[in-house]
Amino acid sequence: MDAAALTGTEIDALLAAAEAAVAAAAAVIRPLFRNVPPAELKSDHSPVTIADRAAERAMRDVLATRFPDHAILGEEYGETNAGARLRWVLDPIDGTRAFITGRPLFGTLVGLLDNGRPLLGMIDQPVTGERWTGITGRRTVFRGGFGGTIGCRRCATVGEAELGCTSPLMFGPADTRRWQRLAEAAARASFGGDCYGYGLLALGHIDIIAEADLKLWDWAALVPVIEGAGGRMTDWHGATLHEGGDGRALAVGDPALLKPVVDLLGG
């Protein structure tokens, strides 16, 4: 199944469910922004808050009610209906470190996979009111009160590119060397942003994002958004992202940048 194979009614129903899910998450998150109790540490030492957990439960309730036969995979509560063809992938707060430190550089991610392939993706920033919605084969749609127009910008060379990454701490020693080689070739490099950075790439403000240690819920929603804005999203070898991969993800606004960036990363 792809977007072209869906009827208008089916597309409307999927979009409405995704929108309702992020609205339910936002209703939980907004009152807790800059007012959240101390975070706990999960087994992988990443932080989690009551906002993460309550927001995911709210999204799950919406989606399970509307599509009881669909699978749902979330960062906090695992998977239900495993093996279903259509699978929702949720990250209630992508950027928990930003959230607990009072920075609005985080977002709620809702992705929908068809047999493992990204079909629909949504990045929602519940505090700023910005939202990016992508459907495979269609133009990404953006709404927000701070300006911005969907469309990755053209960038002729890596030397002219703005490079982004959430944190250097996501890299081991070998990946640090590879990323640094890319950073030295780029015009500038900056850190911070989590999924918000990918939204900025889709608006033409960032040209390259190269990251590691990403899980399925970190990237599933991003692929339709980036590619619907004219960019490409792959692994560090330039291959299609897939569940069970090595966690390294690369997004470029100008598809012409893909090969030189892969070469610099040692792909």
ABEGO torsion letter per residue (X at the ends): XBAAABBAAAAAAAAAAAAAAAAAAAAAAAAABGABBBBBBBAAGBBBBAAAAAAAAAAAAAAAAABAABBBBBAAAEBBGBGBABBBBBBABBGAAAAAAGBABBBBBBBBBBGGBBABBBBBBAAAGBBBBBBBGBBBBBBEAAEEBBEBBBBABAAABBBBBABAAABBAAAAAAAAAAAAABABBBBEGEAAAAAAAAAGABABBBBBGBBAAAAAAAAAAAAAAGBBBBBAAGBBBBBGBAGBBBBBABAAAAAAAAAAAGX
